[in-house]
Structures are given as C-alpha cells and as structure tokens.
Amino acid sequence: MSMPDDLSPGVSVQLKALTDSGSLQADAAQFAVAGHLDRILDEMRARVPAQKRSALGWLFSKNKKAEAAKGLYVYGSVGRGKTMLMDMFFKMAPVESKRRAHFHEFMADVHARIHAQRQRFKAGETKQADPVPPVAASIRAEAELLCFDEFTVTDIADAMILSRLFTELFAHGCILVATSNVEPDNLYFNGLNRGLFLPFIGLLKQYVTVTTLDSPTDYRMEKLDSLPVYVTPLGTKADAAMDAAWSRVTGGEDSEPTHIPMKGRQIDVPLACGRAARFSFASLCEVPLGASDYLAIAHRFDTVFVENIPCLSPAKRNETKRFI
C-alpha cells in the first residue's frame, strides 16, 4: 500500500500522521477517499483569491458552474471512517461560509424555510410565489460548502424538492460533500413516485464524484467489542466506567448537546459526538417521547448511552414503557 508523500496540508497528510503515530490503523480505502477530499481542498484554495475580489461575485457571475469545485459523495457500510474523514476535511476547508449537518436536519430546515417563504407570500410581503429559488439563495448566501452526514432520502416531501433545490444551489456554485450508507442509484429506492425523484440522481452525479469507502474493517465495532452492555450498580464506579466507555467510543473528540428536528419540534440530545449519543434515563424516558422519536434517535445514532437508570417499579409504568 502506498502512502502519500505530499507535505501540503490535506486530509491525506493528517491521516498519514495518525497512522504513523499508531493512533489509527493504515487503511488503503481511507487513503483513497482522502485523495478525493484533497483534490477538493486544492481546487477551493485555488479559487480563494478570485473570490476575495467581490463578496457578491457569485451572484453576478455568468460562469457560475465552471467556478465551483466538483463535490464528493462517499458511500459505504457503517464504521468505515466516513465521518472521521469528513471531520478532517471540514476543518481544513478554506472558506468561511460552510455548513456541516446531518442530512435529516438540513432538510427539516429547508422545509421550515419554504413554509416561512409561503407565509410571506400569503401576507403580501413578497411577490415570489415559488419558494424554492429564494430558499436556495438564502442557503447559498450562508454556505458555499455543504457537508452532509448520512445522506439518505426516505420522505416523499424531501424527494420531490431535492432536484429543484440543488439545481439552484449547484447553479450558484455550491459545493456538496456527503457521506451515505447508500449509493446514489439506490436513494429513495422503491419510494412513492420515485420516477419524479430520478432527475435528482442524474443531477447529483453531474456535480459530485461518487466513490465508495469499502474498507473490510468495521472500526466502530472494534471500539465496542470489549465494552460491557450494561454497568451496575449505580455509583462512582459505574460513572467512571461510563466515562471511560464514552471516551473510547468517541475517540476523545469534543462532545456537545444537539437536537433532532421532529415534525415541528425537536428531540433534545444532552451530549453527542459523531454517531454516538449520551442520555440520562430522565432525559430519554421521563419526557413525553414516543416510538417515532426513538426511531429517529436510532436512525441518527449508532451508539446510545443511557445512564442513571433507576429501579423500574410499578410507579414508573410510563417511563418503563418508554425504556422498553
């Protein structure tokens, strides 16, 4: 397996440093994807001087499509390192206006913006009846680079809007980098009215390079193999064991609260890092959540920590049902 010798700042260089130090296992499939990400970084760096000539240059350019670097769509099984590589790339991306989001969260934001735009039209505050162009313009004004984790399409409302939305975004020079467990041709597979969604797949292939991260190793499972499924009894030893397990699963990366948009509201996640979430029993089971909420959590996260689970007596009948 050949390793990159290029010393320019890039994902390959950082990946090689981590493998040289023993922090990561050398993986040819990961280095192949890192090479694609470095190509985008190089093209973005080459564009920076031209961009600085005018902050609004993208609005008036007659050659918008030629200006943007071609993006990347990486698909493969879970635990192969897609999120780790995306983390490296996003931190290095040499643009100020960039956005990193779980794809489900992004689409929830898009639908909220479309609703707000329609309300403005009804109120006579705008003459723009079609909400998609102004919504796309607002997203592009906020971010030149869009990075999505877990790109997947299961909702017909998302499927019907994606082609029009991204036609606008790509036309204005937006760069898309996405990870997914599904190859583009299988997005929204067997979905309702899928024929109307197929133009988006063609559009996606035009503006991104599609590659797979087909490493034979599931690094996520390697982290979990020697960890206990549960720790008991509650106390300082259990707390220490949970902290140690969390550190191992997250690789010591920074963790922070987040939320999952859910039909006009949100599911609060006290602590999250990548595909891992950490809840107390109270925050997960003593709040009014239902089956669809727990399915959303399971879809968003591969690993869920639940701590401080009490004795589940008949007095906690509802909490016990939620836990089950």
N, C-alpha and C positions, 0 to 999 in steps of 0.2 A: 504494500500500500504506500503510495507516495504522499508526502506531506507538503504543504505549501511552504516555499522558501521566501515568498514576498513579505517584506517587513512593513509594507504600508498598512495603516490602520484598517482593520476589517474584521469580519466575523471569523474568517479562517485563521488569522493571526491569534485572536483571542482563544479560539478553540484549540489551536496547537499548544498555546501556553498552558492551558488547563490539562491537556493530555500529557504534556511533558512533565508537569508537576505531579502527576498521578491523581489529580482531582477527578479526572474523567478517563474513561476507557476510550482508546482510539477507535474511531468508527468511520470507515470509509464512506458510508452512506451520509453521515452527518457532514463530512467534509465536502461532499458533492453539493449538498444543499447550501452550505456556507459559501461555496464559489458563486452560486447564483445570486445570493444576497450581496456579496461583494461587488458583483457587476452592477447591481442597482445603486449601491453606495457610490461607486466610481462615476456613474452617469449623473447622479444627483450632485456630486461635488463639482462636476464639470459645468453644471447649469447655474450654480450659485452666483458667480459674477454677473451673468446676464440678468438674473432675477433682481439683483440689487439696483439695476438701473431704474426700475419702476415697480413699486409695490403692487400696482394695479395692472401690470403689464399683461397678465393672463387674461384680463377681461377684454383687451383690445387686440390681442394677437390674432393675426389671420392664419397662423400656422400652429394652432394650439396642440394638435395631435402629435406633430413631429417633435415638440419640445419635451414632452413627458417621457421619462424612462419607462420601459416596459416592466410591468409588475411581475409578481410571482404567486403561484398557487401551489402549495405543498400539501399533499395528502398522504396518509399512511395510518397504520394502526396506532392505538394509544401507547404512550410510554416510550416513544422512539426518539424524543428530543426536539419535537417541532416547536414547542413553547419556549424551550431554552434558547434555541437559535433565534426565534422571533424577539425574545428579550434583548439579546445581544445586538441584533440589527436595529431595533427601535431606538436604543440608547445612542447608537452611533449615527443614526440618520441625520444628515447635516441640514435640516430645515427646522425652522422654529414652529411652523404650523403643521403639527402632526397629531394623529389621534390613534390610540390603541384601545380596542374594545372587544368584548365578546360579541359575536355577530348578532345574537338574540337581543342584546341590549341596544345595539346600534339600530336594529330595525324597529324596536319599540320607540326609540327616539324619533325615527323617521315618521312613523305613524302619528306620533304626537304633534310633530311639526306640520304634517299635512292637515290634521284636524284643525290646528290653530289657523292655518292659512285659509281653510274653507270658512271658518268663523269670521275671519277678517273680510272675506269676500261677501258673505251674507250681510255683514254690518255696513257694507259700502265703504270700507276702509281701503280697498284695493280693487282695481279693475281686472286683475289677473284671476280668471276663473279656473284655469288649470293650476293646481297647487304644486305639481312636480317640479317645473323649472325653478320657481323661487326657492323651494326647499333644497333642491340640489345646489343652487347658487349659495345659499346660506351655509351649507355643509362645506362646500369647496372654499368659501371665504375663511372658514375656520381651520381647514386642514388640507394641505397639499398631498400629504401622505396618509392613507388609511390602512391601518393594520388590524386585521380581524383574526381572533381565535375562534376555532370551532365553526367554520363556515358551513352552514347546513340550511336547507330550506324544507320545512315541513308544513308551513302555513300557507294557505291559498292566497291570503291577503299579501303576504310577502312575495309570493311567486308572481303575482300579477303586476307588481310595481317595480320589480328589480330591473327589468330590461330598460324601461323608460328612465328610471333614476340614474342608472350607471351609464346610459348613453349620454346624459347630460354631464355627469361627473367626468367621464373619460374625455369628452369633447373639450372640457375646460382644463385638461392637463392633470387630473387627479391620478395618483399612483396607488395601486392596490397591491397589498401583500397579505396573503391569507393562508391559514392552516386549516386543514379539514381531515376528517376521517373518511371522506367520500370523494372519489374522483369526479370531475365536473360532469361527465356524461351520466352519472348516476344521481345527480342532485334532483330533488323532488321526484324521485323515482315512483312511478305509479300514482302520482298525485292527481288530484281532481283538475281537469282541463290542462293537463301537462303540456299539450301542444302549444298553448299560449305562452308557456314558460321557455320553450326551447330556443327562441331567439336570444335569450339571455346567455345561454351556454355558448352560442357562437360568438356573441359579443365578448364574453369573458375570455375565451381562447384567443381572441384578436389582441387583447390588451395585457395579457399576462402570459408568462411562461409556465407551463404546467409540468411539475415534476413530482416524484414520489420519494418519500423517505422510508425505504424498505429495509431498515436495519433488522436483523434477526433477533435482537435482544429487546425485551420489554424492560426498560430501566426503572419504570415505575414499580413493577412487581419485585424487582431486585431490592428496592428500598423497603418493601413491605414484608418480604419473606420471613424475616426473623422477629417481626414485631408482634406482640400479643394482640388478640382481637379485643380483649377487654382487660381492665386492671381493677382489682378490688382488694381490700375495702377502700372507701374514700379516706383521704388524709394526705399528709405531706408527701408520703412515698408515691401515692397514686398521682399526685400533681406533678412530681418530679419526672415520673415515668411518661406522663402525657407530654410534658415539655420536651423531653428528650426525643420522643417519637415524632413530635411536630417538627422539631429542628431537622431530624433526619429526612422526613418526607419532603420538606420544603427546601432542603439543602442550605439552610441558614439564611435564605433570602428574606428580604423585608416583607412583613405581613401587614395588612391594613383592613379596616372594615370596608365592605362593599354592599351592594344590593342587587337583586334580580328583579327587573321590571315584570309585573304580572297583572295584565288586564286593568290598567289604570291605577294600580297601586304598586307597592314594592315589597319584596321579601328581604328583610334586613339580615345580613350575614356579619356577625361580630368580628370575624377575622378570616382573611382569605389570602392565599398565595398560590398563583397559578391555578392548578386544578384541584387544590386542597382547600377545605373549609373547616372552621372550628367553631362549634356552638357549645353553649351550656345547655343543659336539659331545659332550663327555664326559657331560654331564648328560642328553642326549637319546638318544645312541646307544651309550654304553658301560655302560648299565644294562639289566636284563632287562625290556624292554618289547616288546610285540607289536603286531600290526596293530590290534587293538581299542583299544589305548592311544593309538596315533597317530590313529585316527579320532576318539577322544574329544578329543584336543588340537585337531584340525582343526575339530571341532564347536564347541568353546569359544572358539577364537580365529580371527579373520580374517587376522591377520598374524603370522607366526612368524619371529623372528630366530634364526639358528644361527651361532655364531661359533667361531673357532679350529678349523676343520675341517682335519685333518691329511692328508697324502698317504695314500690308501687302498690299501695294499699287500695282498698275499695274507695277511699276518699279521693283518690286521684284517678277516677274512672276515665274521664275525658282525656287527661294527659297520657294515660296508658294506651288508649286507643290511638292517639297521635303517634306515640312512640312506635307502636307496632306497625 
